[in-house]
């Protein structure tokens, strides 16, 4: 695990903010400085200068042009900003810490009959119950916060566009055998259909 500390109070990272999770591949970096400065962005793995910050209105607010080509993953201290005091030429630096996430959050189905509880995870699972089963879902945060979970019972649920999908709000009971599809989305809109399974 990598920890990123606010190394220099003279530079405030404003975008992407510390621990930001983004769902875009192109964006600019912005910082503010407590003193009039000129700033540059560096890749810490290669020590290569990536971009120059242009000063806005004053020499204390700085922004790069929009940069492209970012991939899904975590970027703790991968990029740093180095600023130079315009008056004294003293240099100071700080690090960006953000993630890029395009992955839908995993959804867990929980089937309960009396004291028996099943949480199947394999593709195409099938579970048998004696009389009935209570069904509920859990969305597992993986990047962005979970937003909603949807489910569909019976045939024709393989396509997300099916009008039979319902928003999951509370646990429900099944008394007959059926197939079930389910998925969740997150606050960024990432979503993925789970495989069709049978209860």
N, C-alpha and C positions, 0 to 999 in steps of 0.2 A: 504494500500500500504506500502511496506517495502522499506526503503532506506538503502543502504550499503555505508558506508564511508571508504575511504582509511585510516585506523586507524593508521598505522605505516609505515612511509616512509622507514624504515630500510628493509622492505620486499616488493618486487615488485611481484605482481601476474602476471605470464606469461601465464598460461594455466590451466583451461579455463580462458580467459580474462574477465574483467568486462563486463557484459551484453552480453556475447557470447550466441548464440543459437546453440545447438548441435542436431544432429539427430542420435546419437549413444548411446548405453547403457553401453559401456565399454570404459574407458579411464583413463589416469593418470593425476595427478596434478603436475604442475611445478611452482617453484618460484625462484627468485634470491634475494640475501641478500647483503647489502652494507658492511657487515663484515663477517668474517669467523664464521660459525654457524652450529649447528645441528638442524634439524627441524622435526616436527611431525604433522600429520593431525588429526583433531578432528571433531566429529559430535557435533554441538552445542546444539542439542535437548537432547542428552543423556550424553554429555560431555565424550563420549567414544573415546578412541584413535582408529582411523581407519587404519592408516598406518604410517610408517616411511619414510621420504624422504632420498634418498641416494644422496650423494654429487657427482657431476660430475666434473672432472678435478681439480676444486678448491673447497673450502668450501663455495663458494658463489653462486653456481648453484645447485639446488636441484630438485629431481624428485621422485615421488612414482612409484610403480609398477602399472600396469593397473588394475583398480578396476571395477567390474561388478555389475549389478543389478540396475542400475539407471532407473527410470521410467519417463514418460512424465510429465512435470511440471516445476515450477519455483523454483529455489534454492537460494534465496537471504539470505546470511549469514547463510546458513545451515551448511556449512563446514568452518573451520578456520585452519590456520596454526600457530603453535607456534614454534618459533625458540629461541635457546639459544646461546648467544655469547660464543664461545669456550674459550676465554681468561678471561672474567669477570663473566661468568655464568648468566649474565642479560638476562631475557626473554622478548620477544616482540611478537606481534601477528598481523595477518591481516585476512580478510574474503574474501571468494570466492562468486561471484554473477553471476550465469549463469542459462540458461533454456534449457530444452530438449523438442523438438517438432517433432512429427511424423504426425501431423494433416495437411491435405490438406487445402489450403486457400479457404475460401468461395468465390463463384462467384455470382455476382448479374447481372440479365438480366434487361435491361431497354428498354421498348417498347414505341414508341412515334408515335402519329398520330395528327398532328397539335399541338394544345396546350395541348392535353391529354397525360399524361405520366403514365405508369403502371410499377411497379417493383414487380411482383408477387414473393412470397417466399414460399408458401405452396406446399406440395407434390402434383403432378398431376394437377397443375393449368391449366386453359383454359381461354384464352382471345379472345374476338371478336372485330374486327375492321371493319369499313364501307368500306374503299377502300384499304388501304395499311397501313403498319406499318414500322417504322424504328427500327432496332434492333442494340443494342450495349451491351457490357458486361463490368463489372468492377470487377477486382480481388481485394479482400480485404485482405491486409496484416494481417496475424495472426501468428506471429513468424518469419519465414524466409521471405525475400523479394519475392514478386510474380515474376514468370518467364514468363510463356506464358498461354494464354487462347485458348481453342479449342472448336469447335462446329460442330454439325452434323445435317443435315436436312433430314426429311423423315424417312421411316421405316428402321429397321436394325441398329439403332444407339445405342441400349442399351449396346452393347459390346464396350469397349474401343479400341479393336483391329480392329474395322471397318475401312476400308480404306476411308470411306466417311468423316472422321473428317478433318476439315480445321483449320489452325491457324488463330485466329482472329487478324486482323490488323487494320480494320476500320469498322465503322458502315455500315450496308447494309439494303436493302429494301426488304420486303416480300409483294407480291401481292396476294398470294394464301394461303389457309389453309395448315398447315403442322405441324408435330411434331418436336421438337427441343431438342437436348441434348447438354450439355455444361459442361466444367470443366476447372479448372486452376491447374497448378503445381507451386511449389516454387523453389527457388534456390537449395534446398536440394533434390528435386525430389518427394516430397510428392504430391500426386494427388488423386482426387476422382471424380467419375462420378456423375453429378447431375441427378435427376430424369428426365424421359422423360415427356415433357409438350407439349401443343398444342397451336398454334397461328392460 
